[in-house]
Amino acid sequence: MTTAAWIMMLTTQILVTVITVTFFIKVLRAPQKDDADATQNDNPIE
């Protein structure tokens, strides 16, 4: 492989890893749903 190919491959792998970790951290830090809110959404007002 050429040097340019190595640089592009490593850049792509690092970028994908950073984006994946960022979204994973966002999911872990998201506030949990309150049970009261969930039950209200199950029975909409008619």
C-alpha positions in Angstrom: 0.0 0.0 0.0 1.1 3.5 -0.7 1.6 6.1 2.0 -1.4 8.0 0.9 -3.6 4.9 1.2 -2.3 4.2 4.7 -3.1 7.8 5.7 -6.6 7.7 4.3 -7.3 4.3 5.9 -6.1 5.4 9.3 -7.9 8.8 9.1 -11.2 7.0 8.2 -10.9 4.4 11.0 -10.1 7.1 13.6 -13.0 9.3 12.4 -15.5 6.5 12.5 -14.3 5.4 15.9 -14.6 9.0 17.3 -18.1 9.4 15.9 -19.2 6.0 17.3 -17.8 6.8 20.8 -19.4 10.2 20.8 -22.8 8.9 20.1 -22.3 6.0 22.6 -21.5 8.6 25.3 -24.5 10.7 24.3 -26.7 7.7 24.8 -25.2 6.8 28.2 -25.6 10.4 29.4 -29.2 10.8 28.2 -31.7 11.2 31.0 -33.9 8.2 31.6 -37.6 8.3 30.8 -39.9 8.9 33.8 -42.5 6.1 34.2 -45.2 8.6 34.7 -44.5 10.2 31.3 -44.5 6.7 29.7 -47.9 5.8 31.1 -49.4 9.2 30.0 -48.3 8.6 26.4 -49.9 5.1 26.4 -53.4 6.5 27.1 -54.0 9.7 25.1 -56.8 12.0 26.0 -59.9 11.3 23.8 
